[in-house]
Structures are given as structure tokens and as C-alpha cells.
Amino acid sequence: MQESYDFAIIGSGPSGSVLAHYLTQAGAQCVMLEAGKALDKRTYPKNELHANSQLMWNGGMDTSQDAQLLFLRGKVLGGGSVINQCLLDRFDALALEDWQAKSTVDWHQLADFERHYNEVESHLCLHHFTDDEHQRNAQLFMQGLDQCGMKWTRLRRGQNNCGHNAKTGQRNDCMQCLNGCVRDAKQSMPVTFLRKARQQGLALLTEFNVTQVIHGQHFVTVFGEQQGQPRQIRARHCIMAAGAIGSTELLLKSGFSSSLPALGQGFTCHPQLMNIGLFDEPVDAHLGTFQSVKSDEPQFRQQGFKLENVFAGPIAIAMLKPGFGQEHQDFMQKYRHMACIEVAVRDATEGQIRLNNKGELVIDKRLQPADLQRAQAGLNAVERVFDAVGAQSVLKSPFSFGLHLMGGCTMGEGVHNSVVNSDFGVWGYDRLSIADSSIFPNAPGINPSLTIMAMAHRASEVLLAKYPCRSQYTRHIPAQDRSDLVLESVTETKTVVLKSAAEKSTLANASAKKMKLKSEGNKVTTEV
Ligand SMILES: Cc1cc2nc3c(=O)[nH]c(=O)nc-3n(C[C@H](O)[C@H](O)[C@H](O)COP(=O)(O)OP(=O)(O)OC[C@H]3O[C@@H](n4cnc5c(N)ncnc54)[C@H](O)[C@@H]3O)c2cc1C
């Protein structure tokens, strides 16, 4: 059975959920298609291994072609917002000036973003960490930065009343944030924008893996599989919000590359390196707020990196130490004595998302000399900070994680060097838009989620201006549009209840051209 909507939104991460909220609020009939499961605080996995296998694409083992970069991307209702740390930063002037230089899009400037940031922030609880929330890892980081004369600032996180452990005296004390928040405190999409969209009538189909998008004259048809069953959804407009890799892969697999030469280009990921300092004293970096401070040093920003205190569960920490056996075991026994500082690189070189000759996804992304230079500058700063506070030794990360995945369908001013125009429309395809991190023109070097949400808000305004009826699909759409709904390329038998003589005659005229029509009272059955 094929279903029809005003808007089909593919993906439920920050981009898809914000769009769903604003479009349903305006009365549009929307369906959201999400490949992941609808989990919640009662059903999120309770350990690291299950978190990777149940919440991430390919069990959290997507790598670059040379296996030097590991990419993590959410596959669950809420997308990356369920597995991320929810640090929500606005872009600075440098990031947006660089965007504008690359994209030439006139609204890529701070003044234009401000009202979108204000709007989406008004739906979120934002928390600045306070002095009493810094645990020992953060304190060592702050002391080290102070002693090296480097500036730092407190992180801002989307969280609402993250609890207080009476025994330890600590807030943010469960460290499960990256497995899905078990307190509904983290401001992920299922407890913020998505919840509102569902209350406003969003149709939600989870475990629905979209496999192909076909752009028609009057509709976009989305093909996929839901729990093993083939499904088709039709909408007047389709919005891709499947993330940088997801949206790009889907367009490549749907055959758009011949008309979009820039499809797959411009992939970036902010490579992150976790570095361990070993201390004589127990640090207990796994207790309390495991991420609360970042560097705020202008020279670091110019050099293309930032530092943050961070920590992880034992599986992720074990991966940082190459080797096996006794040496590895000795290292892991020092878990309580580890402090950790992460270098996040603003990558300067773009990779490419493509399909190989078997039609499989390939991510070509190598750190080039310019990126390695930035990473090295960050690692040097980490060594200085750890030395200043008396670390016994420092273990530098043997590989990088890509957590902020961007580009592949970049926004720009022409079809030869971009995939979407400044109004989020895919070049040459009137009924297809993209609003997720795949449209980023280059790497900003700043946490991306808030800007993804801000851009999704802007995209919703563009779409609502384009489809001014924006009303309940079946109730208010003009007769002309309803004839599209009834007649375009129907592949199965469909029964439609006609309310008026005008509708009946529209249907009859159109059907004379395309279809066989059987009429019985006010019920009409069409067959291709
Ligand atoms: C461990 C980790 C920590 C992070 N921490 C932060 C942070 O603190 N601050 C920050 O700003 N960012 C952070 N990020 C990054 C942030 O989460 C992402 O940038 C953001 O979620 C991207 O939003 P999106 O809407 O573009 O895509 P996503 O959030 O990736 O959502 C895309 C959705 O589309 C679905 N999808 C994909 N393909 C299909 C298909 N074919 N059919 C159906 N559905 C599909 C996916 O399952 C997914 O749910 C972190 C990421 C990770 C992994």
C-alpha cells in the first residue's frame, strides 16, 4: 500500500526532527522515515558493546578506506543526538566567513544565523557547567592550561536537571550519555523537537531503511524496507536528513550522480584524538561530569584545533593502547589513574563519499599534511598541559575518531561545485531538499549540532513559503493537487473517497489519459 504526504523526511537526527517540528506545527502532513529503532530511556543499551551494536550504523565500525579514521554515526530514533554529548555551540565569525568564501551563499554570516539560533535554543534547556561540577580530570586540565598560560572556558551542554548522586555528591554521575540518556536529561531529539512533532501529528515509521528516492513531476516516491517488508511512500516534497554519509549514500544509490557532479565531494569530519595522561593519584575520570571544559585560546583556533577534557568507558579506552597481553593488562589496571584530553582537529582537506564498482559505500578520507600539522600542534599542547600538572607519562592516540560528519552534498552557488542551492533545494530537482550536515561547505572546527538545527529551522521557513497551503493533506489541499495525489504513477489498486463533483470530474479527466477507472457510488478505484 502506498501512502501520500505533504513532506517525507528521511532521518530523525537534529536536522530531521527540527524540520518535523516546524512543518507539523504549521499544519503540514509529514512522515518521518528512520532506519533505526525507537528506543527510549527504559530500553537504551546498558553497556558499551551493546551501545555500538544497537545504536550505530555498522556497529560503530565504519572506517575510511585506509582504516585510519573510525566514523561513528547514530542509527536510532533521534540519530546522532541520542549518542552524542550534546555540547551545543554557536559558530563564530571565522567559521561562517570561511563558509561564505567557499559557498558564496549570502546568508552564511553571523547576523543571519542569530535569529535561527535564538529560535531553536528557545526549545532547549542549556546548561553551563559550574565550578562544583568539574571532576578531577577537568581540574587537572584547567590547572595545566592555567600554568601554560592558555585560556579555557566552561562547556555549554543541552541538559535538563541531570540529577545529583547523594552518595558521591556528584551531578552527571552515570556516564551513560553516549549510550542514550537514561534520565531524559540530555536534550536529544526524542525528548525535545521530535516529541513536539509527534504531538502535532507527525507520522513516524522506524526500522524503515530507505533504499531509493525517485523524483517525479508531481511527487517524490521513497522506496524502502520496513522490518523485511518492501514499502513505498509518496510525498509532494522529500527532505533528506539522513546525515552526511546517509544522505549522500542514498542519492548516489538512487542514481543522482550523473546530474550532480559534486555529489560525494567535500566530506569532512573533525578528527578527534584522545590522549591519556597517567597520574600517581587516582583521577577517577569516569565519575561525575566527564566533559565540562574546553580550550579557549585564540592561537589554537587559528592553528586549527581545540582541546577538551573527555573520558570513555573501558572498551573505548582499551582501544587506545596498541598491543596485547600483560602490557595491555597493566595499562588497563591504571584506569582510575588516567586523565584524558582530546584534540579535535578542524580538518583542512576534503574527502569523498562514493560507491565502488559493486555499489558499496566507500569513504575516501585521508589526513593530509595540513591536517597532520594541526593534529601535531594539538598533541604538543596536550603534552605541555600534562607535563605542567605532573603526569607520569602520556599516551598519544594511535588513531582518530570522526564524530562530526559533514559534507558530501555541499551547499553552494552552482551545480558544478555543489549539490544544493542556498534554499536547500537539490539542483535540478524541484521537490527534493537536503537540510542535514551533508550540506556543510567545509569543516567549521566547532560542534555542529546547534547549527544543523538552526539551518533546519531556516529550511522549514523556505519550504513553508514554497508550499503555502501547508495544511492537512487530505482535508485542505486544492482539487488540482488532490488529482496528483490520486493519479500519479499508482502501482497498485487504490481506493479513494471523493467528496465533491469537482473532485470526481478532475479525477475522471486525468484518468482518461492514464488509467482505467471503475466507479461505484462515491468510491473510485484506479489501476495503472
Ligand atoms: C559520540 C558522538 C559525540 C558527539 N558529540 C557531539 C556534541 O557534543 N555536540 C555536537 O554538536 N555534535 C556532536 N556529535 C555530532 C552530532 O551528533 C551530529 O553532527 C549530528 O547528529 C548530525 O545530525 P544530522 O541530522 O545531520 O544527522 P544524524 O544525527 O546522523 O541523523 C541521521 C538519521 O538518519 C537515519 N538514516 C540514515 N540513512 C537512512 C536511510 N537510508 N533510511 C532511513 N534512515 C536513515 C540515521 O539512522 C539517523 O538516525 C557527536 C557525534 C558522536 C557520534
The ligand as an SDF file (V2000), in Angstrom:
LIG
                    3D

 53 58  0  0  0  0  0  0  0  0999 V2000
   29.9530   10.0480   20.0570 C   0  0  0  0  0  0  0  0  0  0  0  0
   29.4880   11.3340   19.4230 C   0  0  0  0  0  0  0  0  0  0  0  0
   29.5220   12.5070   20.1740 C   0  0  0  0  0  0  0  0  0  0  0  0
   29.1090   13.7110   19.5840 C   0  0  0  0  0  0  0  0  0  0  0  0
   29.0620   14.8340   20.3480 N   0  0  0  0  0  0  0  0  0  0  0  0
   28.5950   15.9900   19.8200 C   0  0  0  0  0  0  0  0  0  0  0  0
   28.4600   17.1520   20.6270 C   0  0  0  0  0  0  0  0  0  0  0  0
   28.7150   17.1360   21.8050 O   0  0  0  0  0  0  0  0  0  0  0  0
   28.0000   18.2850   20.0210 N   0  0  0  0  0  0  0  0  0  0  0  0
   27.6650   18.3300   18.6910 C   0  0  0  0  0  0  0  0  0  0  0  0
   27.2700   19.3910   18.1980 O   0  0  0  0  0  0  0  0  0  0  0  0
   27.7680   17.2300   17.9220 N   0  0  0  0  0  0  0  0  0  0  0  0
   28.2000   16.0620   18.4460 C   0  0  0  0  0  0  0  0  0  0  0  0
   28.2490   14.9420   17.6810 N   0  0  0  0  0  0  0  0  0  0  0  0
   27.8430   15.0350   16.2540 C   0  0  0  0  0  0  0  0  0  0  0  0
   26.3340   15.1530   16.0700 C   0  0  0  0  0  0  0  0  0  0  0  0
   25.6590   14.1690   16.8130 O   0  0  0  0  0  0  0  0  0  0  0  0
   25.9970   15.0420   14.5790 C   0  0  0  0  0  0  0  0  0  0  0  0
   26.7310   16.0300   13.8950 O   0  0  0  0  0  0  0  0  0  0  0  0
   24.5090   15.2320   14.3130 C   0  0  0  0  0  0  0  0  0  0  0  0
   23.7490   14.2510   14.9760 O   0  0  0  0  0  0  0  0  0  0  0  0
   24.2190   15.1670   12.8230 C   0  0  0  0  0  0  0  0  0  0  0  0
   22.8540   15.4650   12.6390 O   0  0  0  0  0  0  0  0  0  0  0  0
   22.0950   15.0840   11.2840 P   0  0  0  0  0  0  0  0  0  0  0  0
   20.6670   15.4310   11.4830 O   0  0  0  0  0  0  0  0  0  0  0  0
   22.8240   15.7040   10.1580 O   0  0  0  0  0  0  0  0  0  0  0  0
   22.2770   13.5100   11.1200 O   0  0  0  0  0  0  0  0  0  0  0  0
   22.1280   12.2930   12.1450 P   0  0  0  0  0  0  0  0  0  0  0  0
   22.0290   12.7550   13.5370 O   0  0  0  0  0  0  0  0  0  0  0  0
   23.2250   11.3490   11.7970 O   0  0  0  0  0  0  0  0  0  0  0  0
   20.7270   11.6520   11.7670 O   0  0  0  0  0  0  0  0  0  0  0  0
   20.5240   10.9560   10.5700 C   0  0  0  0  0  0  0  0  0  0  0  0
   19.4820    9.8790   10.7970 C   0  0  0  0  0  0  0  0  0  0  0  0
   19.1240    9.3530    9.5130 O   0  0  0  0  0  0  0  0  0  0  0  0
   18.9900    7.9540    9.6100 C   0  0  0  0  0  0  0  0  0  0  0  0
   19.2440    7.3730    8.2890 N   0  0  0  0  0  0  0  0  0  0  0  0
   20.4150    7.3730    7.6000 C   0  0  0  0  0  0  0  0  0  0  0  0
   20.2650    6.7150    6.4290 N   0  0  0  0  0  0  0  0  0  0  0  0
   18.9770    6.2870    6.3890 C   0  0  0  0  0  0  0  0  0  0  0  0
   18.2220    5.5410    5.4460 C   0  0  0  0  0  0  0  0  0  0  0  0
   18.7560    5.0920    4.2980 N   0  0  0  0  0  0  0  0  0  0  0  0
   16.9240    5.2670    5.7250 N   0  0  0  0  0  0  0  0  0  0  0  0
   16.3480    5.7270    6.8750 C   0  0  0  0  0  0  0  0  0  0  0  0
   17.0300    6.4280    7.8140 N   0  0  0  0  0  0  0  0  0  0  0  0
   18.3300    6.7080    7.5680 C   0  0  0  0  0  0  0  0  0  0  0  0
   20.0400    7.5410   10.6330 C   0  0  0  0  0  0  0  0  0  0  0  0
   19.7450    6.2880   11.1850 O   0  0  0  0  0  0  0  0  0  0  0  0
   19.9830    8.6980   11.6250 C   0  0  0  0  0  0  0  0  0  0  0  0
   19.0890    8.4380   12.6660 O   0  0  0  0  0  0  0  0  0  0  0  0
   28.6750   13.7260   18.2230 C   0  0  0  0  0  0  0  0  0  0  0  0
   28.6300   12.5490   17.4970 C   0  0  0  0  0  0  0  0  0  0  0  0
   29.0220   11.3540   18.0760 C   0  0  0  0  0  0  0  0  0  0  0  0
   28.9650   10.0950   17.2710 C   0  0  0  0  0  0  0  0  0  0  0  0
  1  2  1  0
  2  3  1  0
  2 52  2  0
  3  4  2  0
  4  5  1  0
  4 50  1  0
  5  6  2  0
  6  7  1  0
  6 13  1  0
  7  8  2  0
  7  9  1  0
  9 10  1  0
 10 11  2  0
 10 12  1  0
 12 13  2  0
 13 14  1  0
 14 15  1  0
 14 50  1  0
 15 16  1  0
 16 17  1  0
 16 18  1  0
 18 19  1  0
 18 20  1  0
 20 21  1  0
 20 22  1  0
 22 23  1  0
 23 24  1  0
 24 25  2  0
 24 26  1  0
 24 27  1  0
 27 28  1  0
 28 29  2  0
 28 30  1  0
 28 31  1  0
 31 32  1  0
 32 33  1  0
 33 34  1  0
 33 48  1  0
 34 35  1  0
 35 36  1  0
 35 46  1  0
 36 37  1  0
 36 45  1  0
 37 38  2  0
 38 39  1  0
 39 40  1  0
 39 45  2  0
 40 41  1  0
 40 42  2  0
 42 43  1  0
 43 44  2  0
 44 45  1  0
 46 47  1  0
 46 48  1  0
 48 49  1  0
 50 51  2  0
 51 52  1  0
 52 53  1  0
M  END
$$$$
